[in-house]
């Protein structure tokens, strides 16, 4: 089933509008192209309603906020909701500052999100209204481990039920949940944390997967997470002596570019809880 999700992206070439942070905008565009989607980047408030109107999905990432981009997020989100489009929120750094926390919480109140994807600290901040996010990285105290896995999966399902959104929590162990089921995913490499933007890339790619699989959205979100983690494994296996994180970033994108449904089905490591 997960393999079908990436094949559907390649067949339908979903157009995704990204209001994303300027640190990773190029990588988000490239990962979308690599998985079979098509990216548009626009964060000008006077532009976003028209742009999101011609797309199938909207990816909102709060990594580099300013007053103009915040206005654009609300305007694009309202337009996407009115059209019934997929909308994803990546609450980068929620809990690290009042502006980020308030923006993420405000968007959650006003916009209907198909999915919310972040690290455990960011997601807990949205659930609780405050947090201890360290910059844009998860606080070690919040980490999902084998010991905390059942509680974390229960939390993800509860939040999905409360918000009506799919909840994707990414880290050493990834969780993707609706109100009833939670995918526990163990793909990936710790070295992925040394690359700026793997989470941002995943949010863009997940939006494309959701657009391309309207009748299997939980599976689509899980497939995107598995694909990104598997690409990290494949990319790392191809690293040569003297290569570092810049090369690794490109190898991950290349692995997504060449990934097909069969590769994803064979390489995905997950269980349902």
Backbone torsions as a table, in degrees:
resi	resn	phi	psi	omega
1	UNK	NA	-42.4	-178.8
2	UNK	-65.1	-36.5	178.2
3	UNK	-62.6	-36.3	177.6
4	UNK	-61.1	-33.3	-177.0
5	UNK	-62.6	-43.8	179.4
6	UNK	-72.2	-33.3	177.2
7	UNK	-64.1	-36.1	178.4
8	UNK	-67.2	-33.3	175.3
9	UNK	-62.6	-45.9	-177.9
10	UNK	-66.5	-32.3	-179.9
11	UNK	-74.2	-38.1	-171.6
12	UNK	-98.7	-16.6	179.2
13	UNK	47.0	63.8	-176.9
14	UNK	-65.3	137.8	177.9
15	UNK	-90.1	122.8	-174.8
16	UNK	-118.9	125.8	174.4
17	UNK	-88.5	125.6	-177.7
18	UNK	-116.6	120.7	164.5
19	UNK	-105.9	91.4	-169.8
20	UNK	-126.1	174.4	-172.3
21	UNK	-83.5	149.4	-171.7
22	UNK	-72.6	-10.0	176.0
23	UNK	-67.9	-35.2	-169.9
24	UNK	-124.3	11.9	-171.9
25	UNK	-58.6	-39.2	-179.5
26	UNK	-66.8	-40.8	179.8
27	UNK	-68.2	-36.1	176.7
28	UNK	-63.2	-43.4	177.9
29	UNK	-61.8	-42.6	-177.2
30	UNK	-70.2	-36.3	179.1
31	UNK	-69.8	-33.1	176.0
32	UNK	-65.3	-43.7	175.7
33	UNK	-62.5	-39.9	-177.6
34	UNK	-64.3	-36.9	-177.6
35	UNK	-84.3	-7.3	177.9
36	UNK	110.6	-0.2	178.3
37	UNK	-88.9	-174.0	179.4
38	UNK	-137.2	123.0	-174.8
39	UNK	-98.1	145.2	165.7
40	UNK	-127.9	132.1	177.9
41	UNK	-111.3	121.7	177.0
42	UNK	-156.4	127.8	177.3
43	UNK	-132.6	17.2	174.9
44	UNK	-83.6	121.4	-175.7
45	UNK	-53.0	-35.1	-179.0
46	UNK	-75.8	-9.4	-175.3
47	UNK	-105.8	-30.4	-163.4
48	UNK	-68.2	-32.1	-178.4
49	UNK	-66.6	-41.8	176.2
50	UNK	-65.1	-44.0	-177.3
51	UNK	-64.6	-47.9	-177.6
52	UNK	-67.5	-23.4	178.6
53	UNK	-65.9	-26.2	-179.0
54	UNK	-97.2	0.1	-178.8
55	UNK	-101.9	167.7	175.8
56	UNK	-96.7	-19.2	-176.8
57	UNK	-147.9	155.9	180.0
58	UNK	-127.9	125.6	177.9
59	UNK	-110.1	112.7	-180.0
60	UNK	-106.2	121.6	-177.5
61	UNK	-126.4	123.5	-172.6
62	UNK	-96.6	24.8	-172.8
63	UNK	-63.9	-35.1	178.5
64	UNK	-132.5	85.8	-172.9
65	UNK	-82.8	148.6	163.3
66	UNK	-150.2	169.1	-174.7
67	UNK	-58.5	-38.1	-179.4
68	UNK	-67.1	-45.6	-177.8
69	UNK	-68.5	-33.4	177.3
70	UNK	-63.4	-44.7	176.0
71	UNK	-59.0	-41.7	179.7
72	UNK	-62.1	-39.0	179.8
73	UNK	-60.8	-45.3	179.6
74	UNK	-66.1	-43.7	-177.7
75	UNK	-66.3	-43.5	178.4
76	UNK	-66.9	-41.2	-179.7
77	UNK	-61.9	-44.0	178.3
78	UNK	-62.6	-42.5	179.9
79	UNK	-64.9	-44.2	179.0
80	UNK	-62.6	-41.2	176.7
81	UNK	-61.3	-43.6	-179.0
82	UNK	-61.5	-31.2	-179.1
83	UNK	-90.7	-5.1	-179.1
84	UNK	74.3	27.6	-178.3
85	UNK	-84.3	159.5	170.6
86	UNK	-64.8	134.6	175.8
87	UNK	-133.7	129.7	179.5
88	UNK	-120.9	140.4	174.9
89	UNK	-113.0	129.7	171.6
90	UNK	-114.5	99.3	-173.0
91	UNK	-83.4	62.6	-173.9
92	UNK	-57.7	122.6	175.3
93	UNK	74.9	10.3	175.3
94	UNK	-57.1	130.7	-174.6
95	UNK	102.2	-17.6	-179.1
96	UNK	-85.6	-26.1	178.8
97	UNK	-149.8	158.5	179.6
98	UNK	-63.8	-39.0	-178.7
99	UNK	-62.6	-46.1	-179.8
100	UNK	-64.8	-45.6	-178.5
101	UNK	-63.1	-46.6	-178.4
102	UNK	-65.9	-38.1	179.8
103	UNK	-65.5	-47.1	-180.0
104	UNK	-62.0	-44.9	-179.8
105	UNK	-64.7	-40.4	178.9
106	UNK	-64.4	-42.5	177.2
107	UNK	-62.7	-41.3	178.9
108	UNK	-61.3	-34.2	-179.3
109	UNK	-74.1	-35.9	-171.5
110	UNK	-98.1	-28.4	-175.1
111	UNK	-110.4	138.5	173.4
112	UNK	-84.4	116.4	-178.3
113	UNK	-101.4	131.3	174.1
114	UNK	-65.6	-40.4	-177.6
115	UNK	-148.3	150.4	172.3
116	UNK	-124.9	125.7	-178.3
117	UNK	-126.1	125.4	178.2
118	UNK	-164.7	-178.8	173.7
119	UNK	-80.5	171.2	-172.8
120	UNK	-61.8	-36.9	-179.4
121	UNK	-66.3	-42.1	178.9
122	UNK	-63.8	-43.6	-178.7
123	UNK	-68.3	-40.3	176.6
124	UNK	-62.5	-37.6	177.8
125	UNK	-59.7	-44.1	179.2
126	UNK	-64.0	-36.8	-178.6
127	UNK	-73.0	-35.9	-171.8
128	UNK	-103.5	-18.3	-179.5
129	UNK	89.9	-4.0	175.9
130	UNK	-155.6	163.4	-177.5
131	UNK	-165.3	-176.2	-176.8
132	UNK	-129.5	35.7	-179.7
133	UNK	-58.7	135.2	177.9
134	UNK	-97.5	96.7	-174.1
135	UNK	64.6	-126.2	177.5
136	UNK	-105.7	8.6	-179.2
137	UNK	-103.5	153.4	179.8
138	UNK	-68.4	144.4	172.8
139	UNK	-70.9	133.9	-179.2
140	UNK	-57.9	-29.2	-179.3
141	UNK	-66.7	-21.4	-178.5
142	UNK	-94.0	-5.1	-167.9
143	UNK	-55.1	139.5	173.8
144	UNK	-81.4	117.6	179.8
145	UNK	-123.4	173.7	176.6
146	UNK	-58.3	-34.1	-178.5
147	UNK	-71.6	-32.7	-177.2
148	UNK	-102.0	6.5	-169.9
149	UNK	-62.6	-46.6	-178.6
150	UNK	-61.1	-43.6	179.5
151	UNK	-65.5	-41.1	-179.4
152	UNK	-66.1	-40.7	178.1
153	UNK	-64.7	-40.3	176.5
154	UNK	-62.9	-41.2	176.8
155	UNK	-61.4	-44.5	-179.2
156	UNK	-62.1	-43.7	179.1
157	UNK	-65.8	-40.4	179.2
158	UNK	-63.8	-43.6	179.6
159	UNK	-65.9	-38.2	176.6
160	UNK	-60.5	-42.3	178.3
161	UNK	-65.3	-39.0	-178.5
162	UNK	-70.6	-34.8	-173.7
163	UNK	-99.1	-21.2	-173.5
164	UNK	76.4	11.0	179.5
165	UNK	-111.0	148.8	165.6
166	UNK	-65.1	140.8	-179.9
167	UNK	-116.0	121.1	177.4
168	UNK	-116.8	116.4	179.7
169	UNK	-111.8	117.0	-174.8
170	UNK	-111.6	143.2	-178.8
171	UNK	179.4	-150.4	178.7
172	UNK	-60.9	-38.9	169.1
173	UNK	-117.5	130.1	-177.5
174	UNK	-100.1	144.8	177.3
175	UNK	-126.0	134.4	175.4
176	UNK	-132.9	118.1	-169.2
177	UNK	-136.2	147.2	157.6
178	UNK	-109.2	-165.3	-175.2
179	UNK	-70.5	-17.8	-173.7
180	UNK	-110.5	-33.8	-172.4
181	UNK	-131.4	150.8	176.6
182	UNK	-134.2	121.4	170.6
183	UNK	-79.4	126.0	173.0
184	UNK	-104.9	116.1	-168.8
185	UNK	-117.3	132.5	-176.8
186	UNK	-120.0	26.0	172.4
187	UNK	-80.9	160.7	174.4
188	UNK	119.4	174.0	178.4
189	UNK	-134.1	142.7	178.0
190	UNK	-61.3	-26.5	-179.7
191	UNK	-64.9	-17.6	178.3
192	UNK	-62.1	-25.9	178.4
193	UNK	-69.7	-11.1	178.4
194	UNK	-90.4	0.9	179.3
195	UNK	-108.8	127.4	175.4
196	UNK	-68.0	124.8	166.9
197	UNK	101.3	6.0	178.3
198	UNK	-63.3	-34.6	176.0
199	UNK	-68.1	-42.2	177.7
200	UNK	-61.5	-41.9	177.5
201	UNK	-61.5	-43.5	-179.7
202	UNK	-61.1	-40.1	-179.8
203	UNK	-62.7	-42.6	176.5
204	UNK	-62.8	-44.9	-179.0
205	UNK	-66.8	-40.6	179.1
206	UNK	-61.0	-38.1	177.7
207	UNK	-59.6	-43.7	178.3
208	UNK	-63.2	-42.0	179.0
209	UNK	-62.2	-40.4	180.0
210	UNK	-66.6	-41.0	178.5
211	UNK	-63.0	-40.4	-174.4
212	UNK	-78.9	-11.1	-175.8
213	UNK	-133.3	64.7	-173.7
214	UNK	-64.4	-22.9	-177.2
215	UNK	-97.8	3.0	-179.1
216	UNK	-146.6	59.9	-169.0
217	UNK	-74.3	-36.8	176.3
218	UNK	-62.2	-45.4	179.2
219	UNK	-64.2	-37.2	179.4
220	UNK	-63.9	-43.8	178.8
221	UNK	-64.0	-42.0	178.0
222	UNK	-65.1	-38.7	179.4
223	UNK	-62.7	-40.0	178.9
224	UNK	-63.5	-41.8	179.5
225	UNK	-66.0	-44.6	177.3
226	UNK	-61.0	-42.9	-178.3
227	UNK	-62.1	-42.4	-179.4
228	UNK	-66.3	-44.6	178.8
229	UNK	-64.2	-42.1	179.0
230	UNK	-64.4	-38.4	176.5
231	UNK	-62.0	-36.3	175.6
232	UNK	-63.4	-38.3	177.9
233	UNK	-68.3	-46.5	-179.2
234	UNK	-64.2	-46.3	-179.5
235	UNK	-60.3	-41.3	179.8
236	UNK	-65.5	-37.0	-178.9
237	UNK	-65.8	-16.8	-177.8
238	UNK	-102.9	3.6	180.0
239	UNK	-69.6	142.2	-179.6
240	UNK	-110.9	162.8	179.0
241	UNK	-57.6	134.3	179.0
242	UNK	91.4	-10.5	179.3
243	UNK	-87.1	149.3	-176.8
244	UNK	-130.2	-154.1	-170.4
245	UNK	-70.4	-24.6	176.7
246	UNK	-66.9	-43.4	176.6
247	UNK	-66.3	-40.1	-178.7
248	UNK	-60.2	-41.6	176.5
249	UNK	-54.9	-46.9	-179.5
250	UNK	-66.9	-35.9	179.6
251	UNK	-67.1	-33.8	175.9
252	UNK	-64.5	-46.4	178.7
253	UNK	-62.2	-41.9	177.4
254	UNK	-61.4	-39.7	-180.0
255	UNK	-64.2	-38.5	174.8
256	UNK	-64.9	-41.6	-178.6
257	UNK	-57.8	-37.3	-175.7
258	UNK	-98.2	2.0	-176.7
259	UNK	-78.6	132.0	173.7
260	UNK	-116.7	177.9	-176.7
261	UNK	-60.7	-39.4	-179.0
262	UNK	-64.7	-44.0	178.4
263	UNK	-60.5	-42.4	-179.8
264	UNK	-66.5	-43.9	179.4
265	UNK	-59.9	-43.1	-177.5
266	UNK	-71.6	-34.7	-173.0
267	UNK	-93.3	-17.3	-177.3
268	UNK	-67.4	131.6	179.1
269	UNK	-121.3	107.1	-175.1
270	UNK	-153.8	164.4	171.8
271	UNK	-142.4	161.4	178.6
272	UNK	-106.2	138.1	175.7
273	UNK	-128.7	NA	NA
